[in-house]
């Protein structure tokens, strides 16, 4: 098991929340973006995962914003995944 695998496992464990909505968003976010996150983004994600579920859900739903710019960037990626507007691989049909 590599260091990156251990990091992913630890973060996946911390993404297990008491709210199904958060579980779905966080797991989709990890599947989509984990491989491309740099060390600073991983730190921001870890900080966000310290938030209580209601606060984290407010961030994802756009009802509130984190104070730290790096955390706001991660939340923006989560929102894009949760709304299906993530840029990489997003397609639209008419």
N, C-alpha and C positions, 0 to 999 in steps of 0.2 A: 504494500500500500504506500503510495507516494504522499508527500506532504500536502499536495493539493487535494488528494482524495480525503485525507484526514480533515482538512479545513472544510471541505464540502460536507462531510458527514457531520461535523460539529455544527455547522450553520444550518443544515437540514434539521437537525434535532432541535435547535433553537427556534426554527420556523414552525414547529408544532405548537399551535396556539389553542386557546379555548374557544375561538370563533371559527366556524367553518369558512366564512368569507375570507378571513386572513390566511387560513391554510391554503386555500385555492390560489389566491393572489401570490403569496410568497413562494409556493412551489412552482407556479408558472414562471415567476420572475427568475428563480434559480435555474430552471431548465433553459430559459432563454438567454440569460445574461451572465451566469456564473463564470464561464470560461473566459469572458472578456473583461472582468472586473480587475482593476489594478489594486495595489495594496491600500491606497487611500480610500478607494471605494469600498473595499472589504471592511475597513475600519468604520466607515460611515454606516454600512449595513449592520455591523455588530452593535453600534450605538443605537440605531433604530430598533433593533431587536430587544434592547433593554426597556423600551417604552411599554407601558401597560397596553393591553389589547384595545381598549376604547380609544386611546390616544393614537395608536398606530392606525386603527381603522379610520379615524378622522383625517389623518394625513393622506391615506390612500384614496379616500373619498373626496378629498379636496376641501374639507370643512376647516382645516387648520394646516399650518405649514411648520416644519421643523425650523429651529433657529439657525442651525449650521448650514452653510451653502452646500457642502458635500452631501449632507443628508437630504437636502431638497432635491439634489440631482438624482439620488437613488430613488426617492419617492416619485419623481417624474417618470423614471423608467418603470416603476411598479404600476403607476397609473396607465402608462401606455400599454403595458401587457394586459392589465385588467379590462381595458376598454377595447382591446384588439387593434390599437393604433401603433403598435411598435413598428419602427421603421424597417428593420431588417426582415424581409420576408413577408411584409404585410401586402395583401392584395385586396383590390376592391372589384366587385362585380356590378354590372349595371343591369 
